[in-house]
Amino acid sequence: MRIRVFACAAVALLLAGSLTTVSGQVQNPRTNSNGGFDLDLYETVDNTPTGAKSELGLVVVLPTPVVPGWVVLLENLNPNLGHDPANWSDVVQFGERTVLLRSEVEGRPWDPTLVDLVTHGNTTWMAENWDATPTLYSSFPNRYYIWSDPPISEVPEPGQIASGLVVLLFAGGYAGRRAWLCRKG
């Protein structure tokens, strides 16, 4: 409960653009060749690749001011889905000098207040990478590498299909042969 209250307070301060310091270790962005910085964002409590998964990441303090807004990673770019929150995978929230990665929670809808802020704010919509590489969001001269889990697929693996097909063919063949023998005899 205490963590949730702290997280809500941090988000409120972030929305107000007044959060400038965060207790704890904050990763320093790498300087890039554009004169800006590169920053990795992970779906973990400490913004590291090995940290515990979390729906609300660490608030990272940026070295320079950025334009406040949102980046929404979409699981499916089907135009019929539009900007339906059920299609959102992750939301990156930029304050004036902060950034925060929020991740979806399976089976739970996004907070309606957040949905309203995102859909009526300065928002960029992007496809989420489905492989083991990060989704790159570039806002010159800065680059953000968003390490997101791919969506959970309900499509069976090829091995599952093959074994199911063998069972189906075997059962079908056995039943067919038995029916043929009964008809003949």
TORRO-643554 format. One record per atom (N, C-alpha, C): x, y, z; residue number from 0; residue in one letter; atom name. Coordinates in pm, whole numbers. Each point is the difference from the previous one (the first is absolute). Layout:
% residues N
NODE        X        Y        Z   drenti   drenkol   vexse
NODE        X        Y        Z      NUM         A      CA
...
This chain:
% residues 185
NODE        X        Y        Z   drenti   drenkol   vexse
NODE       83     -119        0        0         M       N
NODE      -83      119        0        0         M      CA
NODE       87      126        0        0         M       C
NODE      105       -2       81        1         R       N
NODE       88      116       11        1         R      CA
NODE       70       27     -133        1         R       C
NODE       39     -108      -71        2         I       N
NODE       66       16     -129        2         I      CA
NODE      -96       62     -101        2         I       C
NODE     -126      -43        1        3         R       N
NODE     -100       54      -93        3         R      CA
NODE      -22      149       26        3         R       C
NODE       -6       39      129        4         V       N
NODE      -18      143       33        4         V      CA
NODE      120       80      -49        4         V       C
NODE      122      -52       23        5         F       N
NODE      120       68      -47        5         F      CA
NODE        0       12     -152        5         F       C
NODE      -38     -109      -69        6         A       N
NODE       -3        1     -146        6         A      CA
NODE     -101      103      -50        6         A       C
NODE     -118        7       61        7         C       N
NODE     -101       99      -41        7         C      CA
NODE       51      142       23        7         C       C
NODE       68       23      113        8         A       N
NODE       53      133       28        8         A      CA
NODE      108       37     -101        8         A       C
NODE       87      -95      -34        9         A       N
NODE      105       26      -98        9         A      CA
NODE      -59       33     -136        9         A       C
NODE     -103      -75      -39       10         V       N
NODE      -64       26     -130       10         V      CA
NODE      -67      137        0       10         V       C
NODE      -65       37      109       11         A       N
NODE      -64      132        9       11         A      CA
NODE      105      110      -15       11         A       C
NODE      114      -14       67       12         L       N
NODE      107       99      -13       12         L      CA
NODE       56        1     -142       12         L       C
NODE       13     -117      -59       13         L       N
NODE       51       -8     -137       13         L      CA
NODE      -94       70      -96       13         L       C
NODE     -131      -22       17       14         L       N
NODE      -97       67      -86       14         L      CA
NODE        8      152       14       14         L       C
NODE       27       44      119       15         A       N
NODE       11      144       23       15         A      CA
NODE      131       55      -53       15         A       C
NODE       94      -88      -34       16         G       N
NODE      128       44      -56       16         G      CA
NODE       96       53      105       16         G       C
NODE      -29      -26      129       17         S       N
NODE       85       58      103       17         S      CA
NODE       96     -100       62       17         S       C
NODE       -1     -125      -44       18         L       N
NODE       88     -100       58       18         L      CA
NODE      139       15      -60       18         L       C
NODE       97       32       82       19         T       N
NODE      135       19      -50       19         T      CA
NODE       99      -95       62       19         T       C
NODE      -32      -58      115       20         T       N
NODE       91      -95       62       20         T      CA
NODE      -79     -122       43       20         T       C
NODE       67     -112        1       21         V       N
NODE      -60     -125       41       21         V      CA
NODE       99      -68       92       21         V       C
NODE      -49      -54      111       22         S       N
NODE       92      -71       87       22         S      CA
NODE       38     -132      -66       22         S       C
NODE      120      -47       24       23         G       N
NODE       44     -125      -59       23         G      CA
NODE       93       23     -118       23         G       C
NODE       51     -109      -51       24         Q       N
NODE       95        4     -112       24         Q      CA
NODE      -74       30     -131       24         Q       C
NODE       47       94      -74       25         V       N
NODE      -57       32     -131       25         V      CA
NODE      110      -21     -104       25         V       C
NODE      -33      -74     -105       26         Q       N
NODE       98      -28     -104       26         Q      CA
NODE       31      126      -79       26         Q       C
NODE      126       20      -29       27         N       N
NODE       39      114      -81       27         N      CA
NODE      -15      -36     -147       27         N       C
NODE      -71       81      -76       28         P       N
NODE       -9      -27     -145       28         P      CA
NODE      138       10      -64       28         P       C
NODE       19      -72     -109       29         R       N
NODE      125        4      -76       29         R      CA
NODE       -5      118      -97       29         R       C
NODE      111       68      -17       30         T       N
NODE        9      107     -100       30         T      CA
NODE        5      -65     -138       30         T       C
NODE      -74       59      -96       31         N       N
NODE        2      -57     -135       31         N      CA
NODE       68       96      -97       31         N       C
NODE       17      -43     -123       32         S       N
NODE       72       79     -101       32         S      CA
NODE      -81      120      -50       32         S       C
NODE     -128        9       36       33         N       N
NODE      -84      113      -41       33         N      CA
NODE       11      118       95       33         N       C
NODE       76      -15      107       34         G       N
NODE        9      106      101       34         G      CA
NODE     -109      -14      106       34         G       C
NODE      -76     -107       -6       35         G       N
NODE     -104      -27       98       35         G      CA
NODE       39     -120       85       35         G       C
NODE     -101      -77       43       36         F       N
NODE       28     -117       81       36         F      CA
NODE      -84     -119      -44       36         F       C
NODE       46     -119       35       37         D       N
NODE      -72     -125      -22       37         D      CA
NODE      -36      -55      137       37         D       C
NODE     -123      -49       14       38         L       N
NODE      -45      -52      129       38         L      CA
NODE      -80     -127      -21       38         L       C
NODE       33     -105       76       39         D       N
NODE      -76     -124       -1       39         D      CA
NODE     -109        9      106       39         D       C
NODE     -121      -42      -37       40         L       N
NODE     -112       -5       95       40         L      CA
NODE      -48     -144        9       40         L       C
NODE       -4      -54      123       41         Y       N
NODE      -39     -138       23       41         Y      CA
NODE     -128       -6       85       41         Y       C
NODE      -75     -109      -15       42         E       N
NODE     -122      -23       77       42         E      CA
NODE       34      -60      136       42         E       C
NODE       90       67       73       43         T       N
NODE       44      -51      130       43         T      CA
NODE       -1      112      103       43         T       C
NODE        0      -39      128       44         V       N
NODE       -8       99      107       44         V      CA
NODE      124       88        7       44         V       C
NODE      114      -50      -48       45         D       N
NODE      123       78        8       45         D      CA
NODE       56       41     -137       45         D       C
NODE      -80      -18     -105       46         N       N
NODE       39       35     -137       46         N      CA
NODE      131      -67      -42       46         N       C
NODE       11     -129       33       47         T       N
NODE      114      -79      -44       47         T      CA
NODE      -53     -125      -70       47         T       C
NODE       81      -63      -85       48         P       N
NODE      -48     -120      -69       48         P      CA
NODE      -25     -118       92       48         P       C
NODE       60       -2      119       49         T       N
NODE      -14     -114       90       49         T      CA
NODE      -90       28      120       49         T       C
NODE      -59      118        7       50         G       N
NODE      -85       35      113       50         G      CA
NODE     -133      -73        1       50         G       C
NODE      -70       11      111       51         A       N
NODE     -133      -61       13       51         A      CA
NODE      -99       73      -90       51         A       C
NODE      -82      -80      -73       52         K       N
NODE      -99       61      -89       52         K      CA
NODE      -96       87       80       52         K       C
NODE      -44      108      -62       53         S       N
NODE      -92       91       66       53         S      CA
NODE      -85       70     -105       53         S       C
NODE     -126       27       34       54         E       N
NODE      -85       76      -92       54         E      CA
NODE       36      147        1       54         E       C
NODE       64       46      105       55         L       N
NODE       41      139       11       55         L      CA
NODE      150        3       23       55         L       C
NODE       74       45      -99       56         G       N
NODE      146        1        9       56         G      CA
NODE       52      112       88       56         G       C
NODE      130       13        1       57         L       N
NODE       69      103       76       57         L      CA
NODE      -11      134      -73       57         L       C
NODE      -22      108       74       58         V       N
NODE        3      133      -59       58         V      CA
NODE      147       36      -22       58         V       C
NODE       37       21     -126       59         V       N
NODE      138       30      -34       59         V      CA
NODE       13      150      -25       59         V       C
NODE       95       62       67       60         V       N
NODE       27      142      -18       60         V      CA
NODE       88       17     -123       60         V       C
NODE      -42       88      -90       61         L       N
NODE       72       22     -125       61         L      CA
NODE      103      112       16       61         L       C
NODE      109       -5      -75       62         P       N
NODE      105      101       13       62         P      CA
NODE      -38      136      -58       62         P       C
NODE      -95        2      -90       63         T       N
NODE      -43      127      -61       63         T      CA
NODE     -152        1      -10       63         T       C
NODE      -61      117       -7       64         P       N
NODE     -145        6      -15       64         P      CA
NODE      -46      -61     -134       64         P       C
NODE     -119      -59        1       65         V       N
NODE      -61      -55     -121       65         V      CA
NODE     -143       52       -7       65         V       C
NODE      -63      -18     -114       66         V       N
NODE     -140       41      -16       66         V      CA
NODE      -88     -103       70       66         V       C
NODE      -83       41       95       67         P       N
NODE      -89      -95       68       67         P      CA
NODE      -98      -65      -99       67         P       C
NODE      -34     -125       25       68         G       N
NODE      -94      -69      -86       68         G      CA
NODE        2     -149       27       68         G       C
NODE      -51      -74      -97       69         W       N
NODE      -19     -144       15       69         W      CA
NODE       46      -74     -125       69         W       C
NODE       48     -122       18       70         V       N
NODE       24      -93     -110       70         V      CA
NODE      -75     -127       38       70         V       C
NODE      -90      -44      -89       71         V       N
NODE      -78     -120       26       71         V      CA
NODE       45     -108      -97       71         V       C
NODE       39     -116       54       72         L       N
NODE       36     -114      -82       72         L      CA
NODE     -125      -85      -20       72         L       C
NODE      -32      -24     -127       73         L       N
NODE     -120      -76      -35       73         L      CA
NODE       36     -144      -33       73         L       C
NODE      -83      -93       45       74         E       N
NODE       24     -141      -29       74         E      CA
NODE      -37      -35     -144       74         E       C
NODE      -97       73      -57       75         N       N
NODE      -49      -30     -133       75         N      CA
NODE      -26      130      -74       75         N       C
NODE       50       14     -121       76         L       N
NODE      -19      124      -76       76         L      CA
NODE     -124       -4      -89       76         L       C
NODE      -90      -93       23       77         N       N
NODE     -125       -9      -75       77         N      CA
NODE      -75      133       11       77         N       C
NODE      -29       67     -115       78         P       N
NODE      -67      130        6       78         P      CA
NODE     -139       -5       63       78         P       C
NODE      -63     -118        0       79         N       N
NODE     -133      -11       62       79         N      CA
NODE        6       12      152       79         N       C
NODE      118      -25       58       80         L       N
NODE       14       12      145       80         L      CA
NODE       24      144       43       80         L       C
NODE       42       84      -94       81         G       N
NODE       26      140       34       81         G      CA
NODE       93       11      119       81         G       C
NODE      -36       85       93       82         H       N
NODE       80       19      121       82         H      CA
NODE      -70      -62      120       82         H       C
NODE      -63     -114      -20       83         D       N
NODE      -71      -72      106       83         D      CA
NODE       98      -41      110       83         D       C
NODE      -25       41      125       84         P       N
NODE       91      -34      109       84         P      CA
NODE       21     -151       18       84         P       C
NODE      -93      -82      -45       85         A       N
NODE       19     -145        9       85         A      CA
NODE      116      -46      -89       85         A       C
NODE       42       85      -94       86         N       N
NODE      109      -32      -92       86         N      CA
NODE      133       61       47       86         N       C
NODE        1       68      113       87         W       N
NODE      122       62       50       87         W      CA
NODE       84     -104       71       87         W       C
NODE      129       -1      -28       88         S       N
NODE       92      -89       70       88         S      CA
NODE       71       75      112       88         S       C
NODE       59      114      -34       89         D       N
NODE       73       81       97       89         D      CA
NODE      -24      147      -28       89         D       C
NODE       16       80      105       90         V       N
NODE      -13      145      -13       90         V      CA
NODE      125       63       63       90         V       C
NODE       68       82      -78       91         V       N
NODE      116       73       50       91         V      CA
NODE      -46      143       25       91         V       C
NODE       22       46      121       92         Q       N
NODE      -45      133       40       92         Q      CA
NODE      121       91       20       92         Q       C
NODE        2      110      -74       93         F       N
NODE      109       97       10       93         F      CA
NODE      -47      123       76       93         F       C
NODE       72       31      108       94         G       N
NODE      -18      128       67       94         G      CA
NODE      105       94      -58       94         G       C
NODE       11      118       57       95         E       N
NODE       99       95      -54       95         E      CA
NODE      143      -51       13       95         E       C
NODE       30      -69      110       96         R       N
NODE      135      -56       18       96         R      CA
NODE       -4     -144       51       96         R       C
NODE     -111      -68      -23       97         T       N
NODE      -15     -137       49       97         T      CA
NODE      -65      -89     -106       97         T       C
NODE       19     -130       17       98         V       N
NODE      -66      -97      -88       98         V      CA
NODE      -38     -120       87       98         V       C
NODE     -113      -61      -34       99         L       N
NODE      -52     -114       75       99         L      CA
NODE      -65      -97      -97       99         L       C
NODE       34     -129       11      100         L       N
NODE      -60     -104      -83      100         L      CA
NODE     -107      -73       80      100         L       C
NODE     -122       -4      -55      101         R       N
NODE     -110      -75       61      101         R      CA
NODE      -29     -119      -90      101         R       C
NODE      -28     -113       62      102         S       N
NODE      -27     -121      -75      102         S      CA
NODE     -142      -47       28      102         S       C
NODE      -60      -64     -100      103         E       N
NODE     -135      -52       19      103         E      CA
NODE        1     -113      102      103         E       C
NODE     -115      -20       61      104         V       N
NODE      -20     -113       89      104         V      CA
NODE     -104      -88      -65      104         V       C
NODE       37     -124      -31      105         E       N
NODE      -91      -91      -70      105         E      CA
NODE     -132       -9       74      105         E       C
NODE     -108       16      -75      106         G       N
NODE     -133      -15       56      106         G      CA
NODE      -54      120       74      106         G       C
NODE       79      108        9      107         R       N
NODE      -47      119       72      107         R      CA
NODE        8      119      -95      107         R       C
NODE     -108       78      -10      108         P       N
NODE        3      116      -91      108         P      CA
NODE       89      112       54      108         P       C
NODE       41       87      -90      109         W       N
NODE       79      117       39      109         W      CA
NODE      -88       94       82      109         W       C
NODE       61       76       86      110         D       N
NODE      -71       97       83      110         D      CA
NODE      -70      103      -90      110         D       C
NODE     -130       27       20      111         P       N
NODE      -73       94      -87      111         P      CA
NODE       60      141       -3      111         P       C
NODE       56       44      112      112         T       N
NODE       62      134        2      112         T      CA
NODE      122        3      -90      112         T       C
NODE       80     -106        5      113         L       N
NODE      118      -10      -86      113         L      CA
NODE      -43       -4     -147      113         L       C
NODE     -101      -80      -30      114         V       N
NODE      -50      -10     -138      114         V      CA
NODE      -42      137      -52      114         V       C
NODE      -70       76       82      115         D       N
NODE      -45      134      -40      115         D      CA
NODE      120       92      -25      115         D       C
NODE       98       -2       90      116         L       N
NODE      118       85      -17      116         L      CA
NODE       78      -37     -127      116         L       C
NODE       15     -130      -24      117         V       N
NODE       76      -46     -116      117         V      CA
NODE      -73       32     -130      117         V       C
NODE     -128      -29       -7      118         T       N
NODE      -73       20     -125      118         T      CA
NODE      -22      147      -34      118         T       C
NODE        9       86       99      119         H       N
NODE      -19      144      -26      119         H      CA
NODE      129       79       16      119         H       C
NODE      113      -69        9      120         G       N
NODE      127       68       22      120         G      CA
NODE       91       -3     -121      120         G       C
NODE      122       40       23      121         N       N
NODE      105       -2     -102      121         N      CA
NODE       50     -144       -8      121         N       C
NODE      -61      -81      -90      122         T       N
NODE       23     -144       -1      122         T      CA
NODE       53      -49     -134      122         T       C
NODE       98      -90        7      123         T       N
NODE       52      -70     -117      123         T      CA
NODE      -41     -146       13      123         T       C
NODE      -55      -57     -108      124         W       N
NODE      -47     -140       -1      124         W      CA
NODE       98      -80      -83      124         W       C
NODE       50     -113       54      125         M       N
NODE      100      -81      -69      125         M      CA
NODE      -32     -149       14      125         M       C
NODE       47      -78      -97      126         A       N
NODE      -11     -146       11      126         A      CA
NODE      107      -51       95      126         A       C
NODE      -38      -93       84      127         E       N
NODE       94      -64       90      127         E      CA
NODE       79     -105      -77      127         E       C
NODE      132       -6       22      128         N       N
NODE       80     -107      -60      128         N      CA
NODE      -39     -132       65      128         N       C
NODE      -16     -102      -82      129         W       N
NODE      -40     -131       52      129         W      CA
NODE      116      -97        9      129         W       C
NODE      119       48      -26      130         D       N
NODE      116      -88       11      130         D      CA
NODE       78       38      126      130         D       C
NODE      120      -45       10      131         A       N
NODE       79       24      120      131         A      CA
NODE       75      133       -3      131         A       C
NODE      -39       91      -89      132         T       N
NODE       66      130       -8      132         T      CA
NODE      -92      108       57      132         T       C
NODE       58      110       46      133         P       N
NODE      -85      105       55      133         P      CA
NODE      -71       79     -111      133         P       C
NODE     -109       63       37      134         T       N
NODE      -67       94      -90      134         T      CA
NODE       74      132       13      134         T       C
NODE       40       58     -111      135         L       N
NODE       76      125        3      135         L      CA
NODE      -95      118      -21      135         L       C
NODE        1       92       97      136         Y       N
NODE      -70      128      -15      136         Y      CA
NODE      108      107       -5      136         Y       C
NODE       -1       76     -107      137         S       N
NODE      101      103      -18      137         S      CA
NODE      -65      137       -1      137         S       C
NODE       48       86       86      138         S       N
NODE      -42      139        4      138         S      CA
NODE      129       80       -4      138         S       C
NODE       41       38     -122      139         F       N
NODE      132       56      -24      139         F      CA
NODE       35      107      102      139         F       C
NODE      117       -8       58      140         P       N
NODE      112      -89      -26      140         P      CA
NODE        2     -124       92      140         P       C
NODE     -108      -24       75      141         N       N
NODE       -2     -108       98      141         N      CA
NODE      -66     -125      -56      141         N       C
NODE       45     -117       51      142         R       N
NODE      -59     -128      -40      142         R      CA
NODE      -32      -81      124      142         R       C
NODE     -119      -61       -3      143         Y       N
NODE      -46      -81      112      143         Y      CA
NODE      -22     -142      -50      143         Y       C
NODE       63      -97       66      144         Y       N
NODE      -13     -141      -37      144         Y      CA
NODE      -95      -64      101      144         Y       C
NODE     -120      -32      -45      145         I       N
NODE     -105      -50       89      145         I      CA
NODE       -1     -152       -7      145         I       C
NODE       43      -64      107      146         W       N
NODE        8     -146        9      146         W      CA
NODE     -132      -50       55      146         W       C
NODE      -84      -52      -87      147         S       N
NODE     -133      -42       37      147         S      CA
NODE      -18     -149      -26      147         S       C
NODE      -79      -65       84      148         D       N
NODE      -32     -140      -25      148         D      CA
NODE      -93       -9     -120      148         D       C
NODE       20      -99      -88      149         P       N
NODE      -93      -17     -112      149         P      CA
NODE     -135      -46       53      149         P       C
NODE     -107       25      -75      150         P       N
NODE     -132      -43       45      150         P      CA
NODE       -7     -152       11      150         P       C
NODE      -82      -46       92      151         I       N
NODE      -19     -144       18      151         I      CA
NODE      -87      -50     -114      151         I       C
NODE       52      -97      -74      152         S       N
NODE      -71      -53     -115      152         S      CA
NODE      -81     -122       40      152         S       C
NODE     -122       -9      -52      153         E       N
NODE      -80     -118       25      153         E      CA
NODE        5      -94     -120      153         E       C
NODE       90       26      -92      154         V       N
NODE       19      -87     -116      154         V      CA
NODE       94     -111       43      154         V       C
NODE      -37     -127      -24      155         P       N
NODE       86     -110       43      155         P      CA
NODE      132       -3      -77      155         P       C
NODE      101      -52       66      156         E       N
NODE      130      -18      -63      156         E      CA
NODE      -10     -108     -107      156         E       C
NODE       87        0     -102      157         P       N
NODE       -6     -101     -106      157         P      CA
NODE        6     -143       53      157         P       C
NODE       79      -26      104      158         G       N
NODE        9     -134       57      158         G      CA
NODE     -133      -47       56      158         G       C
NODE      -76       95       61      159         Q       N
NODE     -131      -35       54      159         Q      CA
NODE      -96      -36     -112      159         Q       C
NODE        8       73     -110      160         I       N
NODE      -88      -27     -114      160         I      CA
NODE       32     -137      -58      160         I       C
NODE      129      -30      -18      161         A       N
NODE       41     -127      -60      161         A      CA
NODE      -46     -118       84      161         A       C
NODE       20        6      133      162         S       N
NODE      -40     -113       85      162         S      CA
NODE     -151      -14        3      162         S       C
NODE      -73      110        0      163         G       N
NODE     -146       -5       -5      163         G      CA
NODE      -49      -58     -131      163         G       C
NODE       68       31     -109      164         L       N
NODE      -38      -49     -132      164         L      CA
NODE       24     -151       -9      164         L       C
NODE      111      -47       57      165         V       N
NODE       27     -144        0      165         V      CA
NODE     -109      -75       75      165         V       C
NODE      -40       52      117      166         V       N
NODE     -105      -64       78      166         V      CA
NODE     -130        0      -79      166         V       C
NODE      -33      113      -63      167         L       N
NODE     -122       11      -78      167         L      CA
NODE        0      -98     -118      167         L       C
NODE      111       -7      -73      168         L       N
NODE        9      -90     -114      168         L      CA
NODE       -6     -146       45      168         L       C
NODE       70      -32      109      169         F       N
NODE       -1     -136       50      169         F      CA
NODE     -141      -41       43      169         F       C
NODE      -65       86       80      170         A       N
NODE     -135      -30       48      170         A      CA
NODE      -97       -8     -118      170         A       C
NODE       12       94      -94      171         G       N
NODE      -88        0     -117      171         G      CA
NODE       23     -122      -86      171         G       C
NODE      127      -38      -17      172         G       N
NODE       31     -118      -81      172         G      CA
NODE      -50     -127       66      172         G       C
NODE       15       -9      130      173         Y       N
NODE      -45     -117       73      173         Y      CA
NODE     -152      -12       -7      173         Y       C
NODE      -69      113       24      174         A       N
NODE     -147       -1       -5      174         A      CA
NODE      -48      -29     -142      174         A       C
NODE       67       54      -99      175         G       N
NODE      -37      -24     -139      175         G      CA
NODE       18     -147      -38      175         G       C
NODE      112      -57       40      176         R       N
NODE       25     -141      -30      176         R      CA
NODE     -103      -89       70      176         R       C
NODE      -30       31      124      177         R       N
NODE      -98      -78       75      177         R      CA
NODE     -137        9      -65      177         R       C
NODE      -40      120      -45      178         A       N
NODE     -129       17      -67      178         A      CA
NODE       -2      -77     -131      178         A       C
NODE      110        0      -74      179         W       N
NODE        7      -70     -126      179         W      CA
NODE      -12     -151       22      179         W       C
NODE       70      -50      106      180         L       N
NODE       -8     -143       30      180         L      CA
NODE     -142      -41       42      180         L       C
NODE      -65       86       80      181         C       N
NODE     -138      -30       43      181         C      CA
NODE      -95       -1     -119      181         C       C
NODE       17       91      -91      182         R       N
NODE      -86       10     -119      182         R      CA
NODE       19     -123      -89      182         R       C
NODE      124      -45       -9      183         K       N
NODE       36     -110      -88      183         K      CA
NODE      -51     -134       57      183         K       C
NODE        0      -12      130      184         G       N
NODE      -24     -127       60      184         G      CA
NODE     -137      -29       38      184         G       C
